[in-house]
Amino acid sequence: MTYTCRNCKRTFTSELELELHRDGCSDEQLFCEVCGERFPERTATTDGWRFSCPNDDCDGEGLEEDLHSVSDLLLVEQ
């Protein structure tokens, strides 16, 4: 039996693998402070544990290190 993620359509051989993957797979947008790119969270991880910028020319990695949730960012006008 295979298990499929509803967000990204990846398949897994066990329900546990799917659950671990789902922890990091969402439609939420991330922002990379290294390169300035914005992208869906699911494109920044393959296993739900390690995150890195999907931009090939960027070395940004780690949630809350170089990668931040767009919904957490507050824009302040000066």
VEXTOR-194629 format. One record per residue (C-alpha): residue in one letter; residue number from 0; x, y, z. Coordinates in nm, 3 decimals. Example, Ala and Ser with C-alpha at 12.3 -4.5 7.8 and 13.67 -1.06 7.14 Angstrom:
<site><residu>A</residu><num>0</num><u>1.230</u><v>-0.450</v><w>0.780</w></site>
<site><residu>S</residu><num>1</num><u>1.367</u><v>-0.106</v><w>0.714</w></site>
This chain:
<site><residu>M</residu><num>0</num><u>0.000</u><v>0.000</v><w>0.000</w></site>
<site><residu>T</residu><num>1</num><u>0.119</u><v>0.354</v><w>-0.073</w></site>
<site><residu>Y</residu><num>2</num><u>0.032</u><v>0.677</v><w>0.105</w></site>
<site><residu>T</residu><num>3</num><u>0.009</u><v>1.007</v><w>-0.083</w></site>
<site><residu>C</residu><num>4</num><u>0.055</u><v>1.360</v><w>0.048</w></site>
<site><residu>R</residu><num>5</num><u>-0.242</u><v>1.582</v><w>-0.041</w></site>
<site><residu>N</residu><num>6</num><u>-0.024</u><v>1.894</v><w>-0.075</w></site>
<site><residu>C</residu><num>7</num><u>0.260</u><v>1.781</v><w>-0.299</w></site>
<site><residu>K</residu><num>8</num><u>0.140</u><v>1.439</v><w>-0.425</w></site>
<site><residu>R</residu><num>9</num><u>0.457</u><v>1.256</v><w>-0.310</w></site>
<site><residu>T</residu><num>10</num><u>0.401</u><v>0.892</v><w>-0.223</w></site>
<site><residu>F</residu><num>11</num><u>0.535</u><v>0.696</v><w>0.074</w></site>
<site><residu>T</residu><num>12</num><u>0.549</u><v>0.329</v><w>0.165</w></site>
<site><residu>S</residu><num>13</num><u>0.432</u><v>0.375</v><w>0.525</w></site>
<site><residu>E</residu><num>14</num><u>0.186</u><v>0.591</v><w>0.710</w></site>
<site><residu>L</residu><num>15</num><u>0.465</u><v>0.701</v><w>0.948</w></site>
<site><residu>E</residu><num>16</num><u>0.676</u><v>0.833</v><w>0.657</w></site>
<site><residu>L</residu><num>17</num><u>0.374</u><v>1.029</v><w>0.534</w></site>
<site><residu>E</residu><num>18</num><u>0.306</u><v>1.174</v><w>0.880</w></site>
<site><residu>L</residu><num>19</num><u>0.668</u><v>1.285</v><w>0.919</w></site>
<site><residu>H</residu><num>20</num><u>0.661</u><v>1.438</v><w>0.572</w></site>
<site><residu>R</residu><num>21</num><u>0.332</u><v>1.620</v><w>0.637</w></site>
<site><residu>D</residu><num>22</num><u>0.485</u><v>1.804</v><w>0.933</w></site>
<site><residu>G</residu><num>23</num><u>0.688</u><v>2.012</v><w>0.688</w></site>
<site><residu>C</residu><num>24</num><u>0.473</u><v>2.005</v><w>0.377</w></site>
<site><residu>S</residu><num>25</num><u>0.222</u><v>2.283</v><w>0.345</w></site>
<site><residu>D</residu><num>26</num><u>0.104</u><v>2.552</v><w>0.109</w></site>
<site><residu>E</residu><num>27</num><u>0.252</u><v>2.817</v><w>0.338</w></site>
<site><residu>Q</residu><num>28</num><u>0.507</u><v>3.048</v><w>0.178</w></site>
<site><residu>L</residu><num>29</num><u>0.865</u><v>3.082</v><w>0.301</w></site>
<site><residu>F</residu><num>30</num><u>1.105</u><v>3.371</v><w>0.249</w></site>
<site><residu>C</residu><num>31</num><u>1.482</u><v>3.325</v><w>0.219</w></site>
<site><residu>E</residu><num>32</num><u>1.675</u><v>3.613</v><w>0.373</w></site>
<site><residu>V</residu><num>33</num><u>1.991</u><v>3.508</v><w>0.185</w></site>
<site><residu>C</residu><num>34</num><u>1.858</u><v>3.548</v><w>-0.171</w></site>
<site><residu>G</residu><num>35</num><u>1.524</u><v>3.722</v><w>-0.112</w></site>
<site><residu>E</residu><num>36</num><u>1.319</u><v>3.453</v><w>-0.290</w></site>
<site><residu>R</residu><num>37</num><u>0.970</u><v>3.351</v><w>-0.182</w></site>
<site><residu>F</residu><num>38</num><u>0.847</u><v>2.994</v><w>-0.240</w></site>
<site><residu>P</residu><num>39</num><u>0.603</u><v>2.728</v><w>-0.111</w></site>
<site><residu>E</residu><num>40</num><u>0.729</u><v>2.553</v><w>0.202</w></site>
<site><residu>R</residu><num>41</num><u>0.694</u><v>2.210</v><w>0.039</w></site>
<site><residu>T</residu><num>42</num><u>0.959</u><v>2.300</v><w>-0.223</w></site>
<site><residu>A</residu><num>43</num><u>1.216</u><v>2.365</v><w>0.050</w></site>
<site><residu>T</residu><num>44</num><u>1.220</u><v>2.013</v><w>0.200</w></site>
<site><residu>T</residu><num>45</num><u>1.223</u><v>1.654</v><w>0.084</w></site>
<site><residu>D</residu><num>46</num><u>1.186</u><v>1.488</v><w>0.423</w></site>
<site><residu>G</residu><num>47</num><u>1.000</u><v>1.740</v><w>0.643</w></site>
<site><residu>W</residu><num>48</num><u>1.300</u><v>1.780</v><w>0.874</w></site>
<site><residu>R</residu><num>49</num><u>1.570</u><v>1.964</v><w>0.680</w></site>
<site><residu>F</residu><num>50</num><u>1.486</u><v>2.282</v><w>0.493</w></site>
<site><residu>S</residu><num>51</num><u>1.693</u><v>2.468</v><w>0.235</w></site>
<site><residu>C</residu><num>52</num><u>1.624</u><v>2.733</v><w>-0.026</w></site>
<site><residu>P</residu><num>53</num><u>1.517</u><v>2.566</v><w>-0.352</w></site>
<site><residu>N</residu><num>54</num><u>1.705</u><v>2.833</v><w>-0.552</w></site>
<site><residu>D</residu><num>55</num><u>2.008</u><v>2.655</v><w>-0.704</w></site>
<site><residu>D</residu><num>56</num><u>2.228</u><v>2.963</v><w>-0.659</w></site>
<site><residu>C</residu><num>57</num><u>2.149</u><v>3.005</v><w>-0.287</w></site>
<site><residu>D</residu><num>58</num><u>2.295</u><v>2.843</v><w>0.026</w></site>
<site><residu>G</residu><num>59</num><u>2.014</u><v>2.950</v><w>0.261</w></site>
<site><residu>E</residu><num>60</num><u>1.894</u><v>2.675</v><w>0.492</w></site>
<site><residu>G</residu><num>61</num><u>1.717</u><v>2.608</v><w>0.819</w></site>
<site><residu>L</residu><num>62</num><u>1.374</u><v>2.719</v><w>0.932</w></site>
<site><residu>E</residu><num>63</num><u>1.401</u><v>3.033</v><w>1.144</w></site>
<site><residu>E</residu><num>64</num><u>1.769</u><v>3.057</v><w>1.050</w></site>
<site><residu>D</residu><num>65</num><u>1.777</u><v>3.169</v><w>0.686</w></site>
<site><residu>L</residu><num>66</num><u>1.421</u><v>3.065</v><w>0.594</w></site>
<site><residu>H</residu><num>67</num><u>1.121</u><v>3.233</v><w>0.754</w></site>
<site><residu>S</residu><num>68</num><u>0.746</u><v>3.197</v><w>0.721</w></site>
<site><residu>V</residu><num>69</num><u>0.602</u><v>3.486</v><w>0.521</w></site>
<site><residu>S</residu><num>70</num><u>0.307</u><v>3.499</v><w>0.761</w></site>
<site><residu>D</residu><num>71</num><u>0.553</u><v>3.567</v><w>1.047</w></site>
<site><residu>L</residu><num>72</num><u>0.711</u><v>3.866</v><w>0.872</w></site>
<site><residu>L</residu><num>73</num><u>0.577</u><v>4.206</v><w>0.963</w></site>
<site><residu>L</residu><num>74</num><u>0.614</u><v>4.489</v><w>0.716</w></site>
<site><residu>V</residu><num>75</num><u>0.651</u><v>4.826</v><w>0.880</w></site>
<site><residu>E</residu><num>76</num><u>0.617</u><v>5.149</v><w>0.682</w></site>
<site><residu>Q</residu><num>77</num><u>0.864</u><v>5.420</v><w>0.768</w></site>
